[in-house]
Structure formats: C-alpha cells, structure tokens
Amino acid sequence: MKVHHHIRAFEQVLESYDGKLPLHRHLVVYFKQNKQMGSSDRRWASRYIYSYFRLGKALIALNKLVRLAIADFLCNDHPSLIVTEFLPELGENMALPLKEKIELIIHKYPTFKLDEVFPFKASLSEGVDRQAHLESLFVQPDLFIRVRETHLPSLKKMFLANSIAVEELGETTLALPNGTKLEQIITDARLYQVQDYSSQRTGVYFKPNRYDYWWDCCAASGGKSLLLHDIEPHIELLVSDVRETSLGNLQERFQLAGIKKYHKKVLDLLQDNDQVLHHYEFDGILLDAPCSGSGTWGRTPEMLYFFEEYKIANYVKLQRAIAGNVLKYLKPGKPLVYMTCSVFKEENEEVVNYLVENFGLKLEAMELIIGYANKADNMFVARLIKQ
C-alpha cells in the first residue's frame, strides 16, 4: 500500500536526522544521497518530518506514527494518507480552523496539552501572547522579500501572472507562500532581498546619518547590513563574523547589490580584538546576537524539538560578553542596536537591563516585534545610547 511507502520514507528520514544541521540542509543532503526517491516521495517525506517536529514533545509517549498523524492533521489543510490511516474519523476535518482541530485532538486524546509543544519554563518577553504563540508553531511562516518601492508594483504583477498568491505589506515588502521559487519568476536577483518581515521592521531602530561609520559585528550573511545600507547608502561599513563562510556569502550578496564601500573582518568577539580594532570608533553598532532562535521555531520546528532549556543561560553569557567587548569601540552619544530572534525574556529585556546597569547605557526604545500575526518570525530589538 502507498501509505506504507510513505511511512518507510518518513521513518528513514527521521532516523537519519540528529538535529545538528538545519533540517532543510539535511534534507538536501539526504535526497542527494537517496536519488531513488522520486519528487512525490521527497515532497511527502518533507511534509511529514516538518509536521512531526511541530508537535514538540506533546504526547511523546504515543506511537510515533500516531503522533505524526496528529501533527499532520494540525499542520495541514489537505488530507494525507497518514491521517487517513491513523485518524480516519478526523480526515474530513482537515480544513477546519486550527483552534477547532486542537479541540478535536484534545477530545480524542485528553492527555494532549498545548503547553507541551513548547514546554520551556523560561519567561516570555513582554507582549507575547502565549496561546497565539503556541498556535503559531503549527503554521509555516511565509516567504518575505524586501524590494525597492519603485519595483514593488512590477514584481507583484509578475507573481500574480504566475498564479502565485502575493500580499503587499508596506511600501517595500511582499509576502509569498513558503517555498515559492523566486529564481524561476524574477530573473534579475538584484531586484529583491529575501528577509523576514520582522527582521525588516528592525530597521526602524537603526537611524543612521549620512557619512556615519557603522559596524555590523555579528553580520552573518549580511541581511541587516543590506537593510542598513538601503536606509542610508552614504555610510561607511565594517562587517564582521566569526565564520569566514558567512562573510563569503555576505560578499556575494553585497556584490549583487552593488555595494563596494565596506570592510570585512573575521573576528571572534569573545576575544580581545584591540590589535585589530584599537583605532576604530563607530557612529553605530548593530549586534544581532547569537541566541536560542526561539522566535523562529515556526520556521525551523526541528529546533523546537531538539532544544534544551539550559542553553538559554549559555546564550545569555555570550550576549553579555559580546556586547561588553564591542561597546568600547562605540562613540559616546551613539547607538548600540541589540537584536535577537528570541522570545525569551532572559535573552531580551534582561540582557538590556544588564547593559544599562553595567555599562552606563541609556535605553531609548525596545520592542518584541510580534511576527505570528503576519506569519513571520518574532524579533526583539533595543536601541541603547552610550553615555
């Protein structure tokens, strides 16, 4: 039977995955190594593994295939053979709103607790609606692109001409179904940047001035630097990261965007970098700090499944240490923009309080940018001024 074929594919993928690589990267490697799997097998195996991890640790004592059926029922609108096999009485309810589907599962499995999907005891940041956040973990976020205001109407027409649902969010953002093949529709990659909607909204807190010198100290592949440069093209920019491969990706993105006036350095911000940076003074520092990533677990549910709560304290130590090490290079009266993609208060407001109390910073503004209302990630941002 076809359902057994699906089950075998799911079990093989699940057995092969240990949580060390992002799931989407693991699947690319796995499918390359198992070329006997057709496109349909790959599609269903991907759907099932993502659904499975979205259930977190809820109903963990149940048979894994029953858990998979429950997860797939909650996460998807269209029927699957797994749901038909293990929850036949619920298959006709796939299109119901999520709240009603949760009630059906609670009725059938009274031990199901939504809190066990996200079982961590750490406090959530101010403004997070716990119920809405829990429900959002069953929903795959959209794909967001940032475009120039002048290009937005023409790009929107391209998507509509290809029968792709597109939503306009503000003057420079388009929301698209996750998995949209952008390169097949927009031949000129210079016309857009892939960037989550909440991440784009952090730009309100940057406020660079013409001819400023800014440092994106944990630049990764450069999303925030590109946003900063679009806000004020006439800045000088230093980008750094501990990973040389990330800076290689950044360099490719900068070349595509036509950005030439910048410097890049591989730096470990937990070390003393005075020999490299002793003469540097910045008009602004972006610190997109290493964190739990808990605000993005709707997009990366494997992290939800494998995360261990003790790691929050480790991230807090990193965040405090990195911030303390970069502040010496910030000019007085200038901003440190501290950001995480976490929903945990320890990594957000409590780190900000620590910086204010120990480094004489003045908090100008901070916000937990709620993403789940827009099928986006959640981002925390604070703008702190050096006294």
N, C-alpha and C positions, 0 to 999 in steps of 0.2 A: 504493500500500500504506500501511496505517496507520503502520507503523514509520517511513516516510519523512516522514510528517506530524509524528511525534514528534521526529524528528531536526531538521527545519526549525525547530520551535518552540524546541528546546534551543539550536540554533546562534544563533538570533535573540536569545534572552535572554543568552547568553554574550557575543555581540558588543556588546550594549548596556551591559554592566557593566564598570566600571573600578575597582571596589574602594573608591571614595571614600565611598559611603553604605553603611551596614549592608545586607546582602543582602535581609533581609526588607522593609526600607523601599523598596529599589529595586524589588522585585517588585510591591509595592502600586502604585507609580507606573507601572511598565511595564504592568501589567494594566489599569489605568485608561485608559492611552493606547492600548491594543490590545484594545478591547472585543469584537472579533470572535472572540477566543479564548474558547471555552466552558469550563465548570468542569472538564471532564476534561483539556483541554489545559493549563489552569493547574496542575492537580494534578500532571500528569506532568512539565511543564517545571520546576516547583519541586523535585520529587523528583530529577530528573536534575542540575540545577545544583548542588544541595547535595551530591549524591553525588560529582560531578566535583571539587569543591573539596576534599573529604575525602581525596582521593588525594595532596594536596600537590604536590610536584614529582617524585614517583616515576614512573618510566617516561615521563619528559617527552618523549622523542624519538619515542614511538609516535604513531600517528594518534589525533587527539583523540576520535574515536568509539570506537575500541578501548579507549582509556583510560576513557572514560565507561562502557563495558560492564563493564570490570574493577572500576571504582569502585562501580557499581550492584550488581554481584554481591556485593561485600564488605560493602556497607552495608545490604542489604535481605534480608528473608526471603522475600518474594513475588516471583515472576518478573516480568520486564518484556520488552517487545518488543526493546529494545536488547540485552539479554543473549541472547535467543533468536537475534537476527540475527548478532551478532559472537562469541558464545561458546556456540554451540548445544550443545556437549558438556558444558557445566557447568550448564546451566539447571536440571537436576533436582537439583542440589546446593545450591540457594539456602537451604534450611532447616538446613544443617549449622552447627555452631558456628563462630565466626569463625576460630579457630586452624586448623581443618581447611580452611576456604576459603582462607586465606592460603597454606597448603601447596600447595593445588591451583594457585593462581596462580603460585607460585614454580616448580612443576614445569613449567607451560606457558610461563612467561616467566622464565627463570633469572636475568635481569638485575634482576628486581624485588627491591628492598631496602626493608624496612620503615623503616629509618632515614631514607630519603629522603623519607618522608611528612612527617617533622619533622626537617629537615636541619640545624638550628642547632647550632653548636658550643659555645654558652654552656652552663655547668654548670647542672644542675637542682638545685633545693632539696633539702635533706635529707629523706629519706622517700619521694621519688618513685621508684616502680618504673618504669624506662624502658620496659620491654616492655609492662607493663599500661597505661602512659600512651599509648604508640603505638597499641595496640589500641583504646583508648577513643575515639580520634579518628574511628573508623568508626561510632560509636554516638551517635545523637541523645539528648542528656540529657532527663530527664523534666521535667515542669512541676511546680513545688512551690508550695504555698500555706501560709502561716502563719495559724493560726486560734487563737482563744481556746480554752483547754482545755474549757470548758463547751459550746462549739459544735461541737467535733470530731465527736462521735457522730452528731449530726443531719446534718451536712454529708456525712459518709461514707455515710450512708443515702441521701442524695439522689443521689450518684454511682452507687451500686450499683443504685438504682431505675431509672437511665438506662443501665444495662448498661455503665458505664464502669469499667474496672479502677482500683482505688484501693488504695494501700498507706499504712499508718499508720507514720510514723517519729517516735517520741517522742510527747510529750503534746500538741504544738501544730503538728505538720507532717503534711501529706498529700502523697503523690506521685501524679501523674496522668500519663497518656500525653501527650507533647508535642502541642500543637495542640488540646487539649480546649477547647471553647467554654464557658468558665466562666459568661459572662453569660447563656447560654441555660438554665443549670441553677440557678444561685444568683441570684435576683432582687435580693437585698439585698447590694450590693457592700461594705457596711460589715462584713460577717462575715469577710472574709479579706483578706490581703495576698499578692500574688504576690512571692515571694522565693526565690531558690535555696537549697537545703538547706545548703550550705557557708556561704553568706552568713549564714543564720540562726544557724549554730553559732558565728560570731564573737562573738555576744552574751555568751557565757560570760566573755569577757575585759573587758567593759565595767565591770561592778561599780559602778554609780552609787549614790550615797547620797541619801536624801530631802532635798529642797531644794537640791541641788547646782545649779551653773550650768555647763552643758556647751556646747561649740562643735563642731558638725559642719562642718568647714571646707571640705571638698570634697563637699558634700551631694548634688549631682546631683538626682535626683528624690525623694530622701528615704528610701530603703529602710532605711539604718542608723539614721537619726533616729527613724523609726517603731518600729524594734526597741528602741532605747534607751528611748523613751518607754513602750513596753509593759512593759519591765523595771522601770522606776521612773517612774510617771506624775507624781510630785510633784517634777519638776525644772524649772528654767528652761533655755531652749534658744535658742542662736543658730545659725542655719543660713546658710551662705554658699556661693556658687559663682561662677565667672567668667562663667557663661552664664545670662542672665536667663530664657531659655526653660525651662531646667531647674528654676529656682526657681518658675516658673509652674506646672509640673507638680507640684512638691512642694506648693505651696499648695493645689492641688485635692485631693491625697491627704490632706493634713492636715485640710482641711475635712470630707472624707468620714469621716475617723477621729475627728472631734470634738475635734481638738487646737487650742486657741486661744492657749495661753500660750507663745509663741515669737516670736523676732525674725528677720528675714531681711535679708541684705545681699548685693549684688553686689560681690564682691571679687576682685581679681587678686592672688593670694598670692605672686606673684613681684615685686610692687611693695611699697614702704613704705606700710603702712596705719596708721601711728601717728596720723594726723589723725582717723581714724575709730575706732580701737580703743585709743587711748592709755590710757584709764581702765579697760579691761576686764581682769578676772582670772578665769580659769576653773578649775573643780574637775576638769575632764577635757576632753580634746580627741580627737575622732575624726578621723583622717586616712586616708581611703580614697583613696590616692594615684593619680594618673594613672599608667598602666603599659602594658605590651605587651598585656595581656589574654590572655596565653598559656594561663592556666588555664581559659579559657572557650572555647577554639577548637573543642572538640567541639560546642558550641552555635553557634559562628559560624565555620564552616570557611573561609569566604572570607578571614578574617583570616590563617589559617594559610597560605593560598595566596599572598596578596599581601605578607605581612610581610617586611621586610628587616632583617637582624640588626644593622646599625649603629644602628638606632633604640633598641636597649636602652640604649646609653650615653647617648642623649639623655634617655630617661626617668629614668635614674639621676640625672642633673643636676637634673631637675625635682623629683624626690622629695627629694633632699638640700636643695635650695633652699627648697622649701615647708616642710619640717619645721623648718629653721632659722628661718624667718620667723614661724612660729606659736608656737614654744616660749617666746618672751619673754612671751606672754600666759597661760602656764600657771603656776598657783601651785606653789611648792615642795612636794614630797611627793605631788604629784598625777600622774595617768597621762596619757600620750600613747598612744593605741591606734592603731598604724600597721598599715595593711592594704593588700594588693594582690590582684588576681586573676591573679597571675603565678606561673609555675613556675620562673622563672629566679632563680638564687641571687644574681646581681648586684642584682636589684631587691628582694630579700627580706633574707636574712641579712647580705649585705654592706652594705646601707643601714643596717640595725640596728647593725652593728658601727661604722659611721661615726658614727652618732648617739651611741652610748655613748662613743666615743673623743673626740669633738669638742664635745659639749655636756653632759658630765657626767651623762648619764642612767644609771639602773640598770635593767638588763633583768630584769624579773620573770618573764616567760614568753613563749614564742613557739611557733608551730606552723604547719606547712603542712597545712591541712585537706584531706585526700585526698578528692576527690569522685567519682572514677571508679568506686569500689566501690559507690556508690549512684546511678549515672547522674546525677551532679551535677557542677557546676563545681569547680575547685580554688581555694582561697583561702589566702593567707598572712596571719597576724595576729601582732602582737607587742605586749605591754603593757610600756611603759617608764615609769619613775618619775623625775620631775625632782628632783634632789638640792638 
